[in-house]
Amino acid sequence: MAVHGYREDRADRAARPPVLGVDIGGVIIDRACDDQDTSFFGETPMRTPAVAGAFEAIAALAADPFQGRVHVVSKAKPETAYRTRRWLALHSFADRTGLSDGHLHFVPERADKAPVCERLGVTHFVDDRLDVLRHLSAVPHRYLFTGGGGAADAPAELPPWAQRADTWPELTAAIRRSVPAPD
C-alpha cells in the first residue's frame, strides 16, 4: 500500500495500531435460521437472532486490544443496509459493543470491502466468505468464521493467509494471539 508517496513496508505495517474489521451476515447476524419467521431476508427480518457471543466478543475486542478501532464492513445495497441498521438498533448493537454509526460501512459489492479496509487501516478482518477474504490482500490477519451458518464455500483446506474459527470464543482467542503486546 502506498503511503505519502512511498511503498509501505513490513516495518511500517507493524508500527500501525491494530484495527479490526467485521462482516455482518453470518458473523454478527445468524444465517442459520432459514425459515421465514427468523430469516433476515424473510418476512420478519428483525426476528433474526445474533450469532451466539458476537456482541460480547466485539465489545471485549473493541476494549482490548483494539481500543475502539473496530469497524463493521458489509456488502449491502441501500435497502439491505437500511434493514441492517434497523436490526442493529433493535438489538442495541451500539450500546452493547460501544461501536457508533460512524463505525458502520456498507459497500455495494463484496470486492469493495478491500478499499474500505485499506482506508481504515484494517489489520484483522472476519468474514464468513473466503471469496471476500481473497480480496483483502492488504489485511495481514484474515479469519473465516463458520459459526453463523455461513461459510458455504469453506474449503477442506484453507489458504495459508486465512484462519478458520467456528465460534466467537475461538475467534476472539485467535485474534488476541495475533495482536502484538504493546511495548
Summary of the structure (lengths in Angstrom):
residues: 183
radius of gyration: 15.9
end to end distance: 24.9
largest distance: 52.6
contacts: 548
relative contact order: 0.18
helix: 37%
strand: 18%
